[in-house]
């Protein structure tokens, strides 16, 4: 007896419908989360969410979207009888399968767990200026499920595995006391008068200039200056360094390169 169209292709159609419904639900949930975030932002004086809230919201959206899609894929595959039998056989050897998957996906799982930890403990946030380890320095542009994106400021984008963020030393230059003095270091000639250099530097916004190291190659001075809370610390540091070197160069005290 000839099979009907549904008998021949019913499994494929059911799987496609299930997957389409899952994608639709994932998109709707994502839009609902965005809508809630916009409503929350309109209740704030600034009209926008904080960096902490934006960081958590992105991760929650991505986790929910991925979870719904994975459930949809699993339900779609369950429409096929052959896959059901295969899944039954696989479940009979879950211990072996778990070991294999654990070894194969260890790094991915570690980065995924680290991403959740970073998003909720927030040692860094989207928009923060950070240093990670000895090689990564820049501004955080995104924290995904497995990678953190850092704009190095030179046209390059550094993708840092989230596990590295949780295990390497991380310096968050955007956290802490925003009104703390900015600090730069300059070098004097070996025969320079340190007291004269200090007097030349200590004026205006400069609050102190201390001798930190004396070597045959020169003397290292630590210069501190006041900054208003919320100011661009990186720009102020660069400006202070240039002005300090200019003052020392005019007085003939700056160490030659």
C-alpha positions as CSV (number, residue, x, y, z in Angstrom):
1,X,0.0,0.0,0.0
2,X,1.4,3.4,-0.9
3,X,2.3,5.6,2.0
4,X,0.8,9.1,2.3
5,X,2.9,12.2,2.1
6,X,2.7,12.6,5.9
7,X,3.7,9.0,6.5
8,X,6.7,9.5,4.3
9,X,7.8,12.9,5.5
10,X,5.9,13.4,8.8
11,X,9.1,13.1,10.9
12,X,11.0,15.7,8.9
13,X,8.0,18.1,9.0
14,X,7.5,17.7,12.7
15,X,11.2,18.2,13.4
16,X,11.2,21.4,11.2
17,X,8.1,22.8,12.9
18,X,9.6,22.0,16.4
19,X,12.8,23.8,15.5
20,X,11.0,26.8,14.0
21,X,8.9,27.1,17.2
22,X,12.0,26.9,19.4
23,X,13.7,29.6,17.3
24,X,10.5,31.8,17.5
25,X,10.3,31.3,21.3
26,X,14.0,32.1,21.7
27,X,13.6,35.4,19.7
28,X,10.4,36.3,21.6
29,X,12.1,35.8,25.0
30,X,15.1,37.8,23.8
31,X,12.9,40.7,22.7
32,X,11.0,40.5,26.0
33,X,14.3,40.8,27.9
34,X,15.4,43.8,25.8
35,X,12.0,45.4,26.4
36,X,12.3,44.9,30.2
37,X,15.8,46.4,30.0
38,X,14.6,49.5,28.1
39,X,11.7,50.0,30.6
40,X,14.2,49.7,33.5
41,X,16.5,52.2,31.8
42,X,13.8,54.8,31.3
43,X,13.2,54.7,35.1
44,X,16.8,55.8,35.7
45,X,18.0,59.4,35.7
46,X,20.6,58.6,33.1
47,X,18.2,56.9,30.8
48,X,20.6,54.0,30.3
49,X,21.5,50.8,32.2
50,X,24.7,50.6,34.2
51,X,27.7,48.7,32.9
52,X,27.0,46.0,35.5
53,X,23.4,45.6,34.4
54,X,24.4,45.5,30.7
55,X,27.1,42.9,31.3
56,X,24.6,40.6,33.2
57,X,21.8,41.2,30.6
58,X,24.0,40.1,27.7
59,X,25.0,36.9,29.3
60,X,21.4,36.0,30.5
61,X,20.1,36.7,26.9
62,X,22.7,34.5,25.3
63,X,22.3,31.7,27.9
64,X,18.5,31.6,27.5
65,X,18.7,31.8,23.7
66,X,21.2,28.9,23.6
67,X,19.2,26.8,26.1
68,X,15.9,27.2,24.2
69,X,17.6,26.3,20.8
70,X,19.3,23.3,22.3
71,X,16.0,22.1,23.8
72,X,14.4,22.7,20.4
73,X,17.1,20.7,18.6
74,X,16.7,17.8,21.0
75,X,12.9,17.7,20.6
76,X,13.3,18.0,16.8
77,X,15.7,15.0,16.7
78,X,13.4,13.0,18.9
79,X,10.9,13.0,16.1
80,X,13.0,10.4,14.2
81,X,12.6,6.8,15.4
82,X,16.1,5.9,14.3
83,X,17.6,8.7,16.4
84,X,15.5,7.5,19.4
85,X,17.0,4.0,19.1
86,X,20.5,5.5,18.8
87,X,19.9,7.8,21.9
88,X,18.7,4.7,23.9
89,X,21.9,2.9,23.1
90,X,24.0,6.0,23.9
91,X,22.2,6.4,27.3
92,X,23.2,2.9,28.1
93,X,26.8,3.9,28.1
94,X,26.6,7.4,29.6
95,X,29.6,6.9,31.8
96,X,31.9,6.3,28.8
97,X,30.2,9.1,26.8
98,X,30.6,11.5,29.8
99,X,34.3,10.8,29.9
100,X,34.8,11.3,26.2
101,X,32.8,14.5,26.1
102,X,34.5,15.8,29.3
103,X,38.0,15.4,27.7
104,X,36.9,16.8,24.3
105,X,35.0,19.8,25.6
106,X,37.0,20.6,28.8
107,X,38.2,23.9,27.5
108,X,34.9,25.0,26.1
109,X,33.1,24.1,29.3
110,X,35.7,25.8,31.4
111,X,35.4,29.0,29.3
112,X,31.6,28.8,29.6
113,X,31.6,28.4,33.3
114,X,34.2,31.2,33.6
115,X,31.9,33.4,31.5
116,X,29.0,33.0,33.9
117,X,31.3,33.7,36.8
118,X,32.7,36.8,35.2
119,X,29.2,38.1,34.3
120,X,27.9,37.8,37.8
121,X,30.9,38.5,40.0
122,X,32.0,41.3,37.5
123,X,35.7,41.8,38.1
124,X,35.4,43.5,34.7
125,X,32.5,45.0,32.9
126,X,31.6,46.1,29.4
127,X,33.3,49.5,28.9
128,X,36.0,49.0,31.5
129,X,39.7,49.7,30.8
130,X,41.6,46.6,31.9
131,X,44.9,44.8,31.8
132,X,44.8,41.0,31.7
133,X,48.0,39.1,32.4
134,X,51.1,40.7,30.9
135,X,50.0,41.1,27.3
136,X,46.4,42.2,27.1
137,X,45.5,45.9,27.7
138,X,42.5,47.8,26.4
139,X,38.8,48.4,26.8
140,X,36.2,45.6,27.2
141,X,33.7,45.7,24.4
142,X,31.9,42.5,25.0
143,X,31.7,39.5,27.3
144,X,30.3,36.4,25.5
145,X,29.7,32.9,26.7
146,X,33.3,31.8,26.1
147,X,35.3,34.9,25.2
148,X,35.9,38.4,26.4
149,X,36.5,41.0,23.6
150,X,39.1,43.7,24.4
151,X,39.7,46.7,22.1
152,X,43.4,47.3,22.2
153,X,43.0,50.9,20.9
154,X,45.3,50.3,18.0
155,X,42.7,49.0,15.6
156,X,43.0,45.4,16.8
157,X,40.5,43.4,18.8
158,X,41.8,40.8,21.3
159,X,39.7,37.8,22.0
160,X,40.5,36.5,25.6
161,X,39.2,33.1,26.7
162,X,37.0,33.7,29.8
163,X,39.1,31.1,31.7
164,X,42.1,33.3,31.3
165,X,40.1,36.2,32.8
166,X,39.4,34.2,36.0
167,X,42.9,32.7,36.4
168,X,45.3,35.5,35.2
169,X,45.9,38.7,37.2
170,X,43.4,41.3,36.1
171,X,43.8,45.0,36.7
172,X,40.6,47.0,36.3
173,X,41.6,50.6,35.7
174,X,38.0,51.7,35.6
175,X,37.1,50.4,39.1
176,X,38.2,51.6,42.6
177,X,38.5,55.2,43.8
178,X,37.8,57.3,40.7
179,X,39.1,60.4,42.5
180,X,42.4,58.9,43.5
181,X,45.5,60.8,42.2
182,X,46.9,59.7,38.8
183,X,50.5,58.5,38.9
184,X,53.2,58.5,36.3
185,X,57.0,58.0,36.4
186,X,59.8,60.0,34.8
187,X,63.5,59.5,34.7
188,X,66.2,62.1,35.5
189,X,69.8,62.3,34.5
190,X,72.2,60.5,36.8
191,X,73.7,63.8,38.0
192,X,70.4,65.7,38.1
193,X,69.4,67.7,41.2
194,X,66.4,65.7,42.5
195,X,65.2,68.5,44.8
196,X,65.3,71.0,41.8
197,X,63.3,68.5,39.7
198,X,60.8,68.1,42.5
199,X,60.3,71.9,42.8
200,X,60.0,72.2,39.1
201,X,57.3,69.6,38.9
202,X,55.3,70.4,42.0
203,X,52.9,73.1,40.7
204,X,49.4,73.3,39.5
205,X,47.5,70.0,39.8
206,X,50.7,68.0,40.7
207,X,50.5,67.1,44.3
208,X,53.8,65.2,44.9
209,X,57.0,64.0,43.2
210,X,58.9,61.4,45.1
211,X,62.3,59.7,44.4
212,X,61.5,55.9,43.9
213,X,64.8,54.6,42.6
214,X,68.4,55.7,42.1
215,X,70.6,53.8,39.6
216,X,73.8,54.6,37.6
217,X,71.5,55.2,34.6
218,X,69.4,57.8,36.4
219,X,66.8,58.6,39.1
220,X,63.2,57.5,38.8
221,X,60.6,60.0,40.1
222,X,57.0,59.1,40.8
223,X,54.7,62.1,40.0
224,X,51.1,62.3,41.3
225,X,48.4,64.7,40.3
226,X,44.8,65.3,41.3
227,X,41.9,64.4,39.0
228,X,38.2,65.1,39.2
229,X,36.0,62.1,39.8
230,X,34.7,60.7,36.5
231,X,37.6,62.1,34.5
232,X,39.4,60.2,31.8
233,X,42.3,58.8,33.8
234,X,44.1,57.4,30.7
235,X,44.1,60.7,28.9
236,X,45.1,62.6,32.1
237,X,48.0,60.2,32.7
238,X,49.2,60.7,29.1
239,X,48.9,64.5,29.5
240,X,50.7,64.5,32.9
241,X,53.5,62.4,31.5
242,X,54.1,64.7,28.6
243,X,54.0,67.8,30.7
244,X,56.3,66.4,33.3
245,X,58.8,65.4,30.6
246,X,58.5,68.8,29.1
247,X,59.3,70.6,32.3
248,X,62.3,68.4,33.0
249,X,63.5,68.8,29.4
250,X,63.3,72.6,29.7
251,X,65.3,72.5,33.0
252,X,67.9,70.1,31.5
253,X,67.1,67.4,34.1
254,X,65.4,64.8,31.9
255,X,67.4,61.6,31.2
256,X,68.3,61.2,27.5
257,X,66.7,58.2,25.7
